[in-house]
Amino acid sequence: MAVPGTPAIKISRLTKSFNHRPALRGIDLEVARGESAVIFGPNGAGKTTLLKILATVMKATSGDISIEGFDLKKNADEIRRRIGVVSHHSFLYESLTARENLEFYARLQDIADPAGRAREVAAMVGMTARLDDRVGTFSRGMQQRISIARALLHQPSVLLMDEPETGLDQHAISMLWSLLAEGGHTILLTTHSLERGLELADKVIILDRGKIVLEKPGREIDLNSCKQAYLELTGDRP
Amino acid sequence: MNSSLSKTLAIMRKDIIAELRTREVIVSVLVFALLVIVIFNFAFGADRTTMEAVAPGVLWVAFAFAGVLALNRTFIPEKDNGCLEGILSCPVSREAIYLGKMLAAFLFMLAVEAVTLPVFALLFNLPVLSPPIIITTILATIGFVAVGTLFSALAVNTRAREMILPLLFLPVAVPVIISAVKASTLALAGQGWGDILSWLQIIVAFDAIFLVVSYLIFNFIIEE
């Protein structure tokens, strides 16, 4: 059970350096339960590093993180049961079929009926007909759909998504955005598409050179002001 | 079934399915091992005394270098498409990942050895399909893959991983290779179990030490 009364994601004074080069410089952030926080930022801003640390696959240099009240340093496995991760990489084995990939990850997530759940999530992303094809024969977009299905296998309450629309066609992006909007998950998502991001955002964050330079409720910022702020704060065109 | 055990088996099963489909490891390793014994067979000619003297060394050179080739591939599929990150973001103990990968590598090596030994017996006309040599082979392979899986995980993040693995792995595996050669030499010379056992004990001790050490430190190797 999640610890009640705590934010879904709480990050305090988070830093990360690679060979003394800072990638994250004192990140403080809270995301409430059921909230969608969208992070924008230029390449190298630290978006992927932040999500990798939250996904428990990279260690922070310093700082504290809790997800649904669980401290990442002490209860990483509890956090792993609650997060679904979509990254630039598909996390899929190309020599295995989509079904084999999904069932493999379902077993790692302790799902009682891996075969049944694999069918369910494949249907959610419209890939039922290709379940028995090898992932290596899929287009990037199809791989991304299976990757999204993989992230939803264990019905996570928190979704960490690093540019999840990568490779998806317009139809698939719309499907993904509906899934995210209706799913009731807490979402922390990075994207380069301001338009798409703002559609989903309860909270807008701009990250630049490892620091949060803007954090605003989504309702207080429209596309034009977001573009303007992005340009002013990062010196980069969105 | 215990959750950690079922995850270990899931990782092993996944590696076996992938290998049965691509046959990347088994075919290349088997061809290499067979080439080594064929070349040595021609090099040493048909003199039985010479054959008996060099055979254990030839056999273990073939297994050791074929093992390096196989172990080099152990973690490469996990780097493709970021699969290792996918596994690490699941509630799986790092020890279960190690054991799953190690068990799969062990089965691949056993499959290669199961084909190589009869061919070796045929070419060298020596009784290598005897219980002492089969037991030596199985025990030494456990030690091989216990150390090799650990170093494979370490090497996969380096640029020159094909070079790094043998440089790290072979010096550490020397005790098990020497013990296996000695046990095989005694077995081929028709010595009793009493003499062979002392070398087998060294191999078992090596297996136990490196299984425990690798199991315990894998966590530090795999994180970043």
Interface residues (C-beta under 8 A of the other chain):
Chain A: K52 A55 T56 V57 M58 K59 D77 E78 R80 R81 I83 V85 S87 H88 H89 S90 F91 L92 Y93 E94 S95 L96 E100 F104 Y105 R107 L108 Q109 D110 R134 Q143 R150
Chain B: S3 S6 K7 A10 I11 R13 K14 I17 A18 R21 T22 P77 D80 N81 G82 C83 E85 G86 I87 L88 S89 C90 P91 V92 S93 E223 E224
